Every structure is written in C-alpha cells, then in structure tokens.
Amino acid sequence: MKRALILAAAIAALAAPAWAGPVNLLPDPVDDDGRITLGELFDEAGAASGVVVGRRVGATAVLEASQVQIAARRAGLQWSNPNGLRRIVVREGGAIPAEASARPAAASVGAPAPVSARAGVNVEVLTYARSLAAGDVIQPEDVIWASVQSHLAPAGAPQDAEAVIGLEAKRALRAGTPVGPRDLASPQVIARNDMVEVAYINDGVELTVTGKATRNASAGEAVPILNVQSNRTIDAVAVAPGRAVAGPAAQIARRNPQQFAAR
C-alpha cells in the first residue's frame, strides 16, 4: 500500500508542470521557424521554453495576450501581464536595425522605434499585409511591421498596432503601403438616409425623435438628422447603429460615444 502511494505521488509530480516562477515578456519577441514558443516570448522560461503557443505565417503574428497567459500558466509559468496588453506582436527572427531596437518604455510590445528624419536610415513602420477595399475593418493579421527608408515613413504614423485594429479603411489601400494617420477611421455606424433615433439628453431628461440621416457618420462624428415631420434639421452626434444624441450630451458623445451607445 505504501509503495502504491509513493508511486502515485511520483506520477502526479511528473504530470504536474515544473513551476518556473514569475517570468517577464520579452520587449521584442521574435521566432525563426514559424512556431512561436514560450521561450521566444518570455525570459527564463526554463523547461517550458519549447511549448508552442502559436504559429507565424507572414512577417509578423499577433497573439491574444489572454490566451498566451493561459498557456503559460498551464506550463507552470507565472505572467501577470502588468501592462494590461491585449495582443502580443511576434516578428520574424533576424537582425533588427539599431534604430528599431530601441523601444520607448510606454510602448506596447511590437511597437517600432521613433521615426528618424534622416534620409537613408531604415526604420520600422506599420504596413498593410494585404490590399484593402474602402470599408474593410482592420484585423490583427492585416498589418505587419516592415523596414522602410525613414523619408518614406508618413508623419504621424501609428506606433502601435493596437491603435489601428478595429478601424475602417477610408479608401482602397495597397498591400505593403505604410499605414498613414489619414487612412483609417472608426467604423461607420450610420449611413445616409438611414432612419435614426435621436435622443435629446439634458440633466437626466431624455426625449427621443426619429429622423433621416443626411450623411454617413462614424461613432463620435456629427450627423445632421432631418425630422421628416417638421422638416427641420437636428444637429446630432452618431453613437451607435441607428442612434444619435443631441443637445448638451452631444459634446460628450464626440469624445466618448460608447457612453450613449447602449441606452
């Protein structure tokens, strides 16, 4: 009986992951063969280094941070995600240009170094992984980091892939083109001629009327609504599909449309 208990304890110990303690996410994760492992994401992953947590097909891969955290925990690693990352960008392995290796402390994992204005210097910028049509919504796999000469990098280019994921292409965009600050916008929630419920909100009082949108609008954008009964135009701000707000609340909706989207 005693021998059986000892054997059971040994089997349990072998089956449990070797606890490696707290680990830190590497500032610029890379992989060489398309198989992304815990050892390529975290420092001192130990025996869990070879555990595969994702695949990379193109020049970069975007992993959901929550899924990586679960995989790490199962392998015995403690990663608290102290920066609250939602996604982790993993690049193809290889030499990293000196200008791209420095990462500002506040940047998300996978963000490039500040763009240098010197001609002939290569810097990393966010580019489109595929050609997009107007109205396409940017998915994690639609953008990748690529090296270009600094004078080709658009001024004000986004420094974090997270900032553009979920936005909508304002026009057709070609694969390989650097992401520019005027390429994308919040997805359209109201189309011209849509029937829209407009809420006038002031001091806790809410009155609603239905009218016709006179233009397309994204959440947080101004949209004149024609009251078809009075033939008067209401100055409103789009907040959600088929919904806009007017009055004092409209100024707040410009900055935070989500506050009024679910009323």
C-alpha positions in Angstrom: 0.0 0.0 0.0 2.8 2.4 1.0 4.6 1.6 -2.3 1.4 2.3 -4.3 1.1 5.7 -2.6 4.7 6.6 -3.3 4.2 5.6 -7.0 1.0 7.7 -7.3 2.8 10.7 -5.8 5.7 10.3 -8.2 3.3 10.1 -11.2 1.5 13.2 -10.0 4.7 15.1 -9.7 5.8 14.1 -13.1 2.4 15.0 -14.6 2.4 18.5 -13.0 4.3 21.3 -14.7 7.6 22.3 -13.4 6.9 25.6 -11.7 9.4 28.2 -13.0 8.0 31.2 -11.1 7.3 34.7 -12.4 8.5 35.5 -15.9 8.7 38.7 -17.9 7.6 39.2 -21.5 10.5 39.9 -23.9 10.3 43.5 -25.2 10.5 42.4 -28.9 9.5 38.8 -29.3 10.8 37.0 -32.5 10.8 33.5 -33.8 12.8 31.8 -36.6 10.7 28.9 -37.9 7.1 30.0 -37.6 6.5 28.0 -34.4 6.1 30.5 -31.6 7.2 29.1 -28.2 7.1 30.3 -24.7 10.8 30.5 -24.7 10.6 33.1 -27.5 8.1 35.1 -25.6 9.4 35.1 -22.0 12.8 35.3 -20.3 13.8 32.3 -18.2 11.0 30.0 -19.4 13.1 27.0 -18.4 11.6 23.6 -19.2 8.6 25.3 -20.7 10.7 27.0 -23.4 9.7 24.6 -26.1 5.9 24.8 -25.6 4.3 26.0 -28.8 1.6 28.7 -28.3 1.1 30.0 -31.8 2.1 30.0 -35.5 3.5 32.7 -37.7 2.8 32.7 -41.4 3.9 36.1 -42.6 6.5 38.6 -41.3 4.6 39.0 -38.0 2.0 37.2 -35.9 -0.4 38.7 -33.4 -1.3 36.6 -30.4 -4.1 37.2 -27.9 -2.4 38.1 -24.6 -5.1 36.3 -22.6 -4.5 33.0 -24.5 -0.8 33.3 -24.0 -1.3 33.9 -20.3 -3.4 30.7 -20.1 -0.8 28.7 -22.0 2.0 30.0 -19.8 0.1 29.1 -16.6 -0.6 25.6 -17.9 3.1 25.2 -18.5 4.0 26.4 -15.0 4.9 30.0 -15.7 3.6 33.0 -13.9 3.0 36.0 -16.1 0.8 38.7 -14.6 0.6 40.9 -17.7 1.4 44.0 -15.7 0.9 46.4 -18.6 -2.5 45.0 -19.4 -1.6 44.0 -23.0 -4.4 42.7 -25.2 -2.2 41.4 -28.0 1.4 40.5 -28.5 3.2 41.0 -31.8 5.8 38.5 -32.7 8.1 39.2 -35.6 10.2 37.0 -37.9 13.6 36.4 -36.4 16.7 38.1 -37.8 18.8 41.1 -37.4 17.0 44.1 -36.0 18.1 47.6 -37.3 19.7 49.6 -34.5 17.1 52.3 -35.0 14.3 49.8 -34.5 15.7 48.0 -31.5 15.2 50.9 -29.0 11.6 50.8 -27.7 10.1 53.6 -25.6 9.2 52.4 -22.2 5.5 53.2 -22.6 5.1 51.5 -26.0 3.3 48.2 -26.4 5.1 45.0 -27.3 5.9 45.1 -31.1 5.8 48.9 -31.5 8.6 50.4 -33.5 11.2 53.0 -32.5 10.6 56.7 -33.2 10.9 57.5 -36.8 14.1 59.3 -37.8 14.0 62.1 -40.3 17.5 61.3 -41.7 17.3 60.1 -45.3 18.8 56.7 -46.0 18.1 55.4 -42.5 15.9 52.4 -42.3 13.1 52.4 -39.7 10.2 50.1 -38.9 6.7 51.2 -39.7 3.3 49.6 -39.7 2.3 48.5 -43.2 -0.7 46.7 -44.7 -0.3 42.9 -45.1 -2.9 42.8 -47.8 -4.7 45.1 -50.1 -7.9 46.5 -48.5 -11.1 47.9 -50.0 -12.8 51.0 -48.7 -14.9 50.0 -45.7 -12.8 47.0 -44.7 -12.2 46.7 -40.9 -8.6 46.2 -39.9 -8.0 42.8 -38.3 -4.8 41.8 -36.4 -3.5 39.9 -39.5 -4.0 42.8 -41.8 -1.0 44.9 -40.5 2.7 44.0 -40.2 5.9 45.8 -39.3 8.2 46.4 -42.2 11.5 48.3 -42.7 11.5 51.3 -45.0 13.7 54.3 -45.5 12.8 57.0 -43.0 11.8 59.6 -45.6 9.1 57.2 -46.8 7.6 56.8 -43.4 4.4 59.0 -43.1 4.4 61.7 -40.5 2.3 60.8 -37.5 2.3 57.1 -38.4 0.8 54.9 -35.7 3.3 53.5 -33.3 1.2 50.6 -32.0 -0.7 48.0 -34.0 -3.4 48.0 -31.3 -4.3 51.6 -32.3 -5.5 50.6 -35.8 -7.0 47.2 -35.2 -10.8 47.6 -35.5 -10.7 50.8 -37.6 -12.1 51.0 -41.1 -10.3 51.8 -44.3 -11.5 55.2 -45.7 -10.3 54.3 -49.2 -8.7 51.4 -51.1 -5.2 50.7 -49.6 -2.4 48.7 -51.3 -0.5 45.9 -49.6 2.9 47.0 -48.4 2.0 50.6 -48.1 2.8 52.2 -44.7 -0.2 52.9 -42.5 -0.9 56.7 -42.6 -2.8 58.7 -40.0 -5.5 59.6 -42.5 -6.0 56.1 -44.0 -8.4 54.8 -41.3 -11.4 55.9 -39.3 -13.8 54.5 -36.8 -16.3 52.1 -38.5 -19.4 53.8 -40.0 -22.4 53.3 -37.8 -24.9 55.5 -39.7 -25.4 55.7 -43.4 -27.0 58.5 -45.4 -30.8 58.1 -45.5 -30.8 55.7 -42.5 -33.7 56.2 -40.1 -32.1 57.2 -36.8 -33.4 57.6 -33.3 -32.1 60.9 -31.9 -32.1 61.3 -28.1 -32.0 64.8 -26.6 -30.4 64.4 -23.2 -30.1 67.2 -20.6 -30.0 67.0 -16.8 -31.3 63.4 -16.7 -34.2 64.2 -19.0 -34.3 62.3 -22.3 -36.6 63.0 -25.3 -36.4 61.0 -28.5 -37.4 61.6 -32.1 -36.8 59.6 -35.3 -35.4 61.2 -38.4 -33.4 60.6 -41.5 -29.6 60.8 -41.6 -28.3 63.3 -44.2 -24.8 61.8 -44.4 -22.7 58.9 -43.3 -21.1 59.0 -39.9 -18.8 57.1 -37.6 -19.3 56.9 -33.8 -18.4 60.3 -32.4 -19.0 62.2 -35.7 -21.5 64.9 -36.3 -24.5 63.9 -38.3 -27.4 66.2 -39.3 -30.7 64.4 -38.9 -33.8 65.5 -40.8 -37.0 65.4 -38.8 -39.4 64.3 -41.6 -42.5 65.6 -39.7 -41.3 69.1 -39.1 -38.8 69.2 -42.0 -36.2 70.7 -39.6 -32.6 69.5 -39.2 -31.3 68.4 -35.9 -27.6 68.7 -35.1 -26.7 65.4 -33.6 -23.7 63.1 -33.0 -23.7 59.4 -34.0 -23.1 57.0 -31.2 -24.2 53.6 -32.5 -26.0 52.0 -35.4 -29.3 53.8 -35.8 -28.7 56.0 -32.8 -27.5 59.6 -32.2 -27.7 62.2 -29.4 -28.4 65.9 -29.5 -28.3 68.8 -27.0 -25.6 69.1 -24.3 -24.8 65.4 -24.4 -23.6 65.7 -28.0 -20.4 67.3 -26.9 -19.7 64.4 -24.6 -20.6 62.0 -27.3 -17.9 63.4 -29.6 -15.3 62.3 -27.1 -16.9 59.2 -25.7 -19.7 57.9 -28.0 -19.8 54.5 -26.2 -21.2 56.2 -23.1 -24.5 56.6 -25.0 -24.4 53.6 -27.3 -26.3 51.1 -25.1 -29.0 53.3 -23.6 
